[in-house]
Amino acid sequence: MKEPAPTYLIRETRPEEVADLFNLVKKLAEYEKLLPDVSASAELFRKNGFGENSYFYSLLIENREESGPRYLGFALYFFTFSTFVGKPTLYLEDLFVLPEYRGKSIGKELLKTLARIAIERDCGRMEWSVLNWNKPAIDFYISLNAKPMDEWTVYRLTASDIKALANQ
């Protein structure tokens, strides 16, 4: 028996959809209880993802049903380089599916799309971070055979810290 066609389409974000992408980013920040930390804007996303120097790529999940929101989620990613593997790494900065659409394999399809992109780009790895409290996401990633990198700790310098270091 043939499976029904998905009611959504995963595709690259178009420049005219930057405001929609940014609205989903704010929904992610709200879910992660980080909305007060958002200082980005749709204009910064336009400049840094669709301008002369694009620092990231993004995928939107477009709803194909007549009802509901137009976009169901997104993925934002970029490429780094592994000195030990000698190949690029697809780094998934954020993946988000609206809560009411979770559990429908949309997130898995989004990760499968990213895996195909990683293969096309000859990546040796795919990597991402997850908040320690986000057990549903952790369980989901483990179900896909992703391995936690418990022996690594992420460090961060903020813009002011970067300036202070540069001026030492």
Buried (B, 14 or more C-beta within 10 A) or exposed (E): EEEEEEBBEBEEBEEEBBEBBBBBBBBBBEBBEEEEEEEEEBEEBBBEBBEEEEEBBBBBBBBEEEEBBEBBBBBBBBBEEEEEEEBBBBBBEBBBBBEEBBEBEBBEBBBEBBBEBBEEEEBBBBBBEBEEEEEEBBEBBEEEEBEEEEEEEEEEEEEEEEEEEEEE
